[in-house]
Amino acid sequence: MDSMQIILLILIVVSFCFVAYWFIAWWRLDRALRMSISMTEGRGIKPPAEGWPKVSVVIPAHNEEILIARSVEGLRAQNYPNLHFIFVLDRCIDRTEDRVRAAIGDDERFTVHSISECPSDWAGKCNAARAGAKIAMEAGAEYLLFTDADVLFDPDLVQSAVALSIRENSDLLSALTTLTSTSWEEFVVQPVASLNLVRMHPTDLVNRTTNPRAFANGQFMLFTRSIYETIGGHDAVSEDLLEDIAFARLVKSKGGRGIMVNSDRMLVVSMYDSLKAMREGWKRIFIEVARRQPKRLIQWGLRSAGVGVAMPCTQAATVAFGFLALGRGDVTGGGIALMTVLLALLAQLIVLCRFYSKASAPRIGILGYNIGCILVALMMFEGAYDLIRRRPVRWGGREYILEPR
């Protein structure tokens, strides 16, 4: 066996590993999807005998004049019969207040509360949510729903969420949003970042009753009043970069049940308006999901870079050596090499098509999957660097210097 045959054999073995990698990914994704809960399941569930509980929806808003009217439109269209909406305008210096009041009109279900300052040791969003929660509890809310001003609600969203929360006996119900895809960054980066997040917190592990994995999405968090008060409300998460994951861990620590549902287009959001904002936002998310451990971020980044760079480069080399082998008359070796690459690519395409379809992401974005993997890997590496070098991370109107763990 000459050196070329040895190299070809190594490449074939590695290619078979890639095939196995994507088949395992398919099995894991299939299991997570089969055991997931869709928000659409809440439609048609009958109200409890005592009637639907009172829900207060708290929406912190900071300079949201562009999207605030759309947010109000989605809220006003809710079919739920017992609702109270609380907009907390956090130090707005644009026309947010004028536009929200104009959109609300004479709808008595809405309260608009403005705050002009934020304590130095609080993030703006957390402080605004705390103020809204106080109003909600004074109004007798039985459930508190925290959401963002840039999300769009389906008319049945609140009723479906409450129905599922009651059915599943959950203390905290959170939803994975459907992300918009209008720019190249959203096509290329968002699905890859979301896939990494789902890999870290599969819904079947989050929703299981025995030793669940704590996870929540701050864009939609529905608490029972009792668990919110038990864990100490927003005062308990004032110093956390991701209050949603901190909430999920607190709920779990108090014996409560947190679940994650797929919104399936009933909750749509545009997360970031530029690649820079996307980089900073997802970097912050990955830092907190990794529990501020640089080693874990580096490992995740290497995995993403491996899929985005090492895998296609190895496959290209396998194809090249396969054709060389065919040219030398080694039909068996060259054929096996080409077949393994084809199988790996086919398995990858099947997995990505299913995930992109479930996430309501355009499948055309799969063409940029490798680039997305590289960009996500760079975000993870940058997050690890920020932790190691104590570089400040900006969020919620202030800067944090995070201590690595």
N, C-alpha and C positions, 0 to 999 in steps of 0.2 A: 504494500500500500504506500503510494508516494504522498508527498506533502499536500498536494491538491486534494487528493481523496480524503486525507485526514481532516483538512479544513472543511470539506464538503460534509463529511460525517458530523462534525461538530455543529455546523450550521443546521443540518437536518434535525439533530437532537434539540437544539435551541428552538427551532420552528415548531417542533412537536410540543414543546413547553408552552409556546404561545397559544397553540390550539387548546391545550388543557386550561390555560389561564382564562380564555374567553368562554369555554364551556362551564367552568366553575362560576365565572361572572354571570352567565346566563342562569345557572341554577340558583345562585344567590338572589339575583334580581327577581326571578320568577317566584321564589318563595316569599320575598318581601311584598311583591305586588298581590299575590294570592291572599296574604294575611293582612293586607292593608284595609283601611276603612275609607270609603268615599263620602264626601260631604253630600253627594246626591242621595245617599241612602236615607238621609233625614227627611227628605220630601215625602209627604204623605203619612208620616207617623202621627198618630192621633195625640191630642194634648192629654196630659195627666188629668185624673178625675177632678182635682182641685183647680184646674185651669193652668195656663202658662204662667211661669214665675216672672216677676218683674226683672227686666234686664236694663242696666245702665251701660251705655256704650261711651267710653272715654277716648277722645281723639286729641292728643297733643298736636299742636301745629306751630311751626316756626317759619314765617315768611313763605306761606304756601298760596300766594294770590293766584298763581297760574292754575293749580289743580283743585283748589278748595271748593269751587262750585260743583265740579264733577263729583267730589266726595259727598257733598250734601245731597245731590241728585240721587245717588245710590242709596243713601240712608233714608231719604224720604219715601223711597219706593218699597221699603221693607213691609212685608206682609204680617210681621209679628204684631200681636195686639197690645202688648204691654211693654212699651219701650220708652227710654229716656236717653237722649243724646246730649253729651257734654263736650263741647269744643273748648279746649284750654289753649288760649293763644299765648304762646311763650315769647315775650319780648319782641313782638313783630314790629318791624319798622317799614313794612310795605303796605299794601292795600288789603291784606288778608281779612281784617275785621270787617271792612266795608263790604267785601264780596261775600263773606260768609253770612252776614246779616241779610244782605239782599237775596241770597239764595234761599235762606230759611223762610223769609217772609213772616207770615203769622202762624207758623207751625209751632204749637205750644209744647211739642215734645222736645224742643231744643233749648239748651242753656248755653250761653256763651260767657266764658270767664276769662278775663285777661290778667296776666301776671307780668310785672315790670322788672323783676329781678330774680336772680337765682343764687342760692347759697354757694359759696366758693367750693364746698366739698361735695356738690351734687352736679350730675350731668343734667342738662336742660330738659331732656325728654323725661327722665325719671322724676324730676321735680314737678313737671307739668302733670304727669300721670298721677302723682301723689295728690296734687291739688284736686284733680278730677275725681279721684277715688273718694276723697273726703265728701265732696258734693253728692256723689252717688250713694254713699252709705247714709248720709243725712236724709236722702230722698227715699230710703227704704229699699234699695236694690237687693235682690236675692242672688243675682248673678252680676258680675262685673266683666265687661268685654273691653279689652284694650286693643286698639288698632291704630293705624297710621292715616294721615290725611291724604296720602297719595294712592290709596287703594280703592278699587271699585267693587262694590258689593252687588251680587245678584239679589233680586227681590226676595228670594227664599232663604238667603244665607243665614240670618240670625235664627230663624225658626228651625232650620235644619241642624244648626250647631247645637242649640239647646236640646232638641229632640235626641240627638246622638249622645250628648252629655248625660242626659237622664237614662237613656237606654244602656249606655256603657258604664253607668255609675262612676263617672269621672269627676275629679275635683278640679282638674285643669285640662281643658281641651284646646289644642292648638292646631293650626292648619298650615300646610305647605301651599304657598301661593302659586298661581300660574303667572309666570314672568312674561312681560311683553318682549317682542322681538322686532324692533324697528331700526336698529343700527347694527353695524358689523360687530361691535363689541358684544352686543346681546346675542347675536347669532353664534359667535365663536366661543366666547368666554363663559357666559352664564350657564349653559347646559353642562359644561365640563365641571365648573365649580359646584353646581347643584349635584351632579353625579358623585363627586367626591364627598359632599356632605351626606348624601344618602348612604354612601358606602360606610361612612363613619357611624351613622345613626340610622340603620335600617328600621323601617316602620314596624316590622315584626318584632324587633327587639325592644322598641319603645313601648309597644302596645301589649306586650305579654304581661301576665299577672304576676309571674314569679321573677323577682330580681330584674325589673325593667330597666332599660337604659334611659337616663333622664335627658330629655330634649324638648325644646319648644321653639316656636318662631314668634318673635316679638311683634310681627305684623298682624297677628290674630291670636289673642290669648283670652279664653273664656274661663273665668274662675267662679267657683261657688263662693259666696260671701264668707262662709265659715272657714274655708281653707285660706282665703286671702288674709283674713284676720289672724288665723292661727300662725301663719308663717311670718307675720309682722308687716305685711304690705310692702310698699316700695321702700320703706325705711330699711328693710333688710337687704336690699340689693343696690343701695345708693352708690357703692364704690365699685360695682361690677361693670365691665365694659359691655358685656352682653347680659342684660337683665333677664332675658328670656330663659337662657340656659341656667342662670343662677336660680330663677324661680322654679324651674323644673327640678333642680337638685334639692331645693328646700321642700317642695311638695313631697318628693320621694322620702326625704329624711323624716318628715312628720307622719309618714304612713299613708299619705294621700295617693291617689291614682292620677297620673297624667297620661293622656293619649294624644296621638298625632293622626290627623286625617288628611287625605288629599283633597284639595279644594275642587279639582276637576273643573276649572274655569268658572267656579262660582265666586272666586276671589282673585282678582287680577291686579297686578302691580308692576310699575316700572321702577326698578330699584335704583338705578344710577343713570346719570345723563352724560357720562363721559368715561373713557378708559381710566383716567386718573381717579375719579370717584369710585369706580368699580374696584380698582386695585386697592385703594385704602379700605373700602368697606369689606371686601372679602378677606383681606389680610387680617383685619380685626376679628372677623368671624373665626377664621382658622386658628388664630392665637388663642382665643377663648375655648374653642372646641378641643384644642390640644392641651387645655389646662395650663397654658403658659409654659409649656415644656419645649425648649428649643430642639432637643433631640428628636422628639416626636414630629415636629414640623419638618425637620430635615429629612427624616425617614419618609414622610408623606410626599415631600417635594421630590425626592429621588424616585419614588414610585411613579409619580406623575410624569417626571422627565423621562423615565424609562419607557413608559407607554408612548410618550410623544416623540422621543428621539431615538432611543436605543432599539425599540421594536421595529419601526419602519426601516432604519438603517440596516439592521440585521436581515430583515426580509429582502431588502434590495440586494444585499450581498449574496443571500441564498439564491435568489433568482439569477444573478450574474454567474455564480459558480455552477448553477444548474445547467444553464445554457452552454457553459464551457465544457461541462461533463458530456452533454449531448453531442457537442462538436467533436469530442474525443472518442465517441462511440460508446460511452457509458450511459446507455439508455435507462437502466434501472436506477442508478444514482441520481441522474439528472431529472428523471421523471418523479422520483420520490421527493426531491427537493422542491420542485415546482408545485407538486400536489400539496405539500405541507403548508407552503406559503398561501396557496389558494384557499385551503381549509381555514387557516388562521384569519385571513381577510374576510371570508364569508361569515365565520363565527362572530368576528368583531362587528361586521355590518348588521347582523341580526340583533345582537345585543343593543347596539346603539339605536337602531330603528325602533326597537320596543321602548327603550327609555325615553327617547326624544318624543315619541308619540304619546306616552303617558304623561310627560311633562308639558305637553302642548307646545313643544319647541319645533320650529320648522326643520324638516329633515335635511334641507339643503345645508344646514349648519354642520352636518356630519363631515362635509368636505373640509371644514376648518378645524376638525377635532384635534389633530396633532398640534396645530398652532395653539389651540386652547389649552392643551395639556402643558405646553411649554410656559405659557403665560401664568397658569395657575401654579406651576412649580416655582416660578420666580416670586410669586406672591408669598408662598410658603417659606422660601429661603429668606426673603426680605423680613418676614415676620420673625423668624429665628434670629436674624441679625439684629433687629430692633430690640429683642429681649436681651440678647447677649451684651450689646453695647449700650443698653439703657436709653435707646432713642425714644423720644416721646411719641405716643400715638394719639392723634386728635380725634375726638368723638364728642358729640352732644354739646359743642360750644366750649370745650376745655381740653387741655392736654394731660395725658396720663403717662407717667414713667412706670412701666410694669416690671415687676421683679420676676425673673425666671424661676421656675420650680424644677 
